[in-house]
Amino acid sequence: MADNKIQMPGMFGGLMRHDEEYKSKFMISPTAVIVFVVAIIVLVFALRIFLPVSG
């Protein structure tokens, strides 16, 4: 007779609660991330307008 056993991953079946995840020493809010991304995009466009690369 075949030994067909289903094995689940250990510890909660791969699911974690939010509090059990890795915690960083510094936290950045989602709003700050969006502001940084938009600022970088504006900076890139401004540099392309004011400092065009000839080539």
N, C-alpha and C positions, 0 to 999 in steps of 0.2 A: 504494500500500500504506500502511495506517495505521501511524503511529509510536506504538505502545502500549508505553511503558516504565513499569515500576513504580519509583517513587522512594521510597526508605526515608528516614526522618528521619536527619539527620546525627548523628554521634557516638553510637555504641553503640545505635542504634535506640530511643532514649528511656529506656533502662535505665541506672541508676546503681548503683554499689556504695555501701554505707553510708559508707565512708571518704571518698567524693567529694562528699558532701552538704555544705550550708552548716553551719559550726560557729559556735555562739553564744559570746559571751564569758563567759556564765554558764550553767551547766547545772543543771537541776532534775530530780531523780530522779522516776520515776513514782510512787513511794510518797509523796513529798512533795506531788505534785499531788493525789493522792487525799485525803490528810490535809487539805489546804487546802480542797478542795471540800466535804468532810464538815463541816469547821469552819464554813464559810460557811452551809451548810444548817442546822446547829444554831443558829447565831447568828440567822438569819432566823426560825426557829420560836420561839426564846426572845423575840425582840423582838415577835413577834405575840402571844405569850401575856402578856408583862408590860407591853406598851405597845399595847393595842388601839386601832385607829383607828375612831372613831365616824363614821358617815357614811351 
